[in-house]
Amino acid sequence: LDACLAACKTALSSCVSPGFPAMSGRHENAQVPAMRGQRGNIQVIVHAARQLAPSDFKFLKKPTSDPYCIVSLGAQNFRTPTISENLNPIWEHAGSLLIGTFLPSTILRLCGESEAHQLEEAGDQGALEFQVFDEDLVSADDPLGTCSLHLHEVLEQPEEWLPFELKLIPAGNFVGGGSLM
């Protein structure tokens, strides 16, 4: 696994930035603490991966994988489509994840969520997690690699698209790495 390319853009304000729909995934009621009260959404485009490890071995054929990527932030996530028989997939898949809560801190305290408010004040950010898998029809999907991007790297320049090339950490018995873009 050589590289994984991703671009991130944040829209930080008192409400979700318009014009970019939330992608499917587990993001209902999920919250990620924001930096010093910032809240909004982060838009992520998973462009491609390079030099993924093969996990499908067929007789008299070159080994391949059927990769897809899951992007997570706390309990929220979205998934790219699967690209069949490709070690250098190009996804160009976009998703949007919420940062922080959209309720005022007073209401959060009344609801008993003071711990979430304390995390928000402390600026505990977390990270975007990227997991690349090989899709299998008969058995469980094989993990190919993982990487992460700390939110503070993205939140430094809100409203700007920031390209990242992330080195994948190999999973399981796979040799090599790869990268996500």
C-alpha positions in Angstrom: 0.0 0.0 0.0 1.7 3.2 -1.1 -0.7 6.2 -0.7 -4.2 7.2 -0.1 -5.3 10.6 -1.4 -8.0 12.6 0.4 -9.0 16.2 0.3 -10.7 17.9 3.2 -12.6 21.1 3.6 -14.3 22.4 6.8 -17.2 24.7 7.2 -17.2 25.9 10.7 -20.0 28.1 12.0 -23.0 27.9 14.2 -24.9 25.7 11.8 -24.2 23.0 9.1 -22.8 24.5 6.0 -25.4 24.5 3.2 -24.9 22.9 -0.2 -23.2 19.6 0.8 -25.5 16.7 1.8 -24.5 14.3 4.6 -23.6 10.9 3.2 -25.2 7.7 4.3 -23.7 6.1 7.3 -24.1 6.0 11.0 -24.2 9.7 11.8 -27.6 10.3 13.3 -27.2 11.8 16.8 -23.4 11.3 16.6 -21.3 14.1 17.8 -17.5 14.9 17.6 -16.1 17.5 20.0 -15.1 20.7 18.2 -12.2 23.0 18.7 -13.1 25.7 21.2 -16.7 25.8 20.3 -16.3 25.5 16.6 -19.0 23.5 14.9 -20.0 22.7 11.4 -19.1 19.9 9.0 -16.1 18.5 7.3 -16.3 17.6 3.7 -14.0 14.7 2.6 -13.2 13.5 -0.9 -11.5 10.1 -1.1 -9.7 10.4 -4.4 -7.7 7.2 -4.9 -5.3 4.6 -3.4 -2.0 3.4 -4.9 -0.2 0.2 -4.7 -2.6 -1.7 -2.5 -1.7 -5.3 -1.5 -3.5 -8.0 -3.5 -5.8 -10.2 -1.4 -7.6 -12.2 -4.2 -5.5 -14.9 -5.7 -6.9 -16.8 -8.7 -5.3 -19.7 -10.6 -3.4 -18.4 -13.7 -4.5 -14.8 -13.1 -2.6 -11.9 -11.6 -3.5 -11.3 -7.9 -5.9 -8.4 -7.3 -8.2 -6.8 -4.7 -11.7 -5.4 -4.8 -11.0 -2.3 -2.6 -13.3 0.2 -0.9 -12.6 2.7 1.8 -14.6 3.6 5.0 -14.0 7.1 6.4 -15.0 7.5 10.1 -15.1 10.4 12.5 -16.3 9.2 15.9 -19.5 7.2 15.3 -20.1 8.8 11.9 -18.9 7.2 8.7 -19.3 6.9 5.0 -18.1 4.3 2.4 -16.8 4.5 -1.1 -18.0 2.2 -3.8 -16.0 -1.0 -4.5 -13.7 -0.9 -7.4 -13.4 -4.5 -8.8 -10.0 -6.1 -9.5 -7.9 -3.0 -9.0 -4.8 -2.3 -6.9 -4.8 1.4 -7.8 -8.5 2.4 -7.4 -9.8 5.8 -8.2 -12.9 6.5 -6.2 -13.5 10.3 -6.3 -16.1 9.8 -3.6 -17.3 12.6 -1.3 -18.8 12.6 2.1 -19.7 15.1 4.9 -19.3 14.5 8.6 -20.5 16.7 11.5 -18.1 18.4 13.9 -19.3 19.4 17.3 -22.9 19.9 18.4 -25.4 22.4 17.2 -27.1 22.9 20.5 -26.0 25.8 22.8 -24.0 24.7 25.8 -26.8 25.7 28.2 -29.2 23.3 26.6 -26.6 20.6 26.6 -26.0 21.0 30.4 -29.8 20.9 31.0 -29.9 17.6 29.1 -27.1 16.3 31.3 -24.4 16.4 28.6 -21.9 18.5 30.5 -19.1 16.0 29.7 -19.6 16.7 25.9 -19.4 20.4 26.7 -16.2 19.9 28.7 -14.6 18.0 25.8 -15.6 20.8 23.5 -14.0 23.4 25.7 -10.8 21.3 26.0 -10.5 21.1 22.2 -10.4 17.3 22.1 -10.5 16.8 18.4 -10.1 13.1 17.5 -9.2 12.1 14.0 -10.6 11.1 10.6 -10.0 7.4 10.3 -9.6 5.7 6.9 -9.9 1.9 6.5 -9.4 0.2 3.2 -10.9 -3.3 2.7 -11.0 -5.9 0.0 -14.6 -6.9 -0.6 -15.3 -10.6 -0.7 -18.6 -12.2 -1.6 -18.1 -15.5 0.2 -16.1 -14.7 3.2 -15.6 -11.6 5.5 -14.0 -8.6 3.8 -10.2 -8.5 4.2 -8.6 -5.3 5.8 -5.9 -3.9 3.5 -4.7 -1.0 5.6 -5.6 2.0 7.8 -4.5 5.6 8.3 -5.7 8.6 10.2 -5.7 12.4 9.9 -6.0 14.5 13.0 -8.7 17.1 12.8 -6.4 19.9 14.0 -4.5 19.6 10.7 -7.8 20.2 8.8 -9.3 22.8 11.1 -6.3 25.2 10.8 -7.6 26.5 7.4 -11.4 26.3 7.4 -13.2 27.0 4.1 -10.2 25.7 2.1 -9.7 22.4 0.3 -6.6 20.8 1.7 -5.0 17.8 -0.1 -3.5 15.0 1.9 -1.6 11.9 0.9 -1.7 9.4 3.8 0.5 6.3 4.2 -1.6 3.2 4.9 -0.5 0.9 7.7 -0.8 -2.6 6.4 -3.3 -4.9 8.0 -3.1 -8.6 8.8 -0.6 -10.7 6.9 -0.3 -8.2 4.0 3.2 -7.1 3.2 3.8 -3.5 2.1 1.7 -0.4 2.7 0.1 1.7 0.1 -1.2 5.2 0.2 -4.6 6.9 0.2 -5.2 10.2 -1.6 
